[in-house]
Amino acid sequence: MTSIRQRTLGLALLVFGISMLVIGFISYRYAAHEIEALYDASLEQNARLLEGLLQAPLPDEARVYCSTA
């Protein structure tokens, strides 16, 4: 036989454990979504930077080096 105190403690620990698992899962999903959004924004920024660099005219000094190679 178990006492009321042990059953109450067991139930409270079970509820606490389950709630911590649920909170952990939700936090993980939210963090993964935010990290993915930050990564996408970084990729987009790098793509815009490269596009701007490719469309920029070359200075005269760079044209000399490019034409001799």
Residue pairs with C-beta under 8 A, 6 or more apart in sequence:
58 66
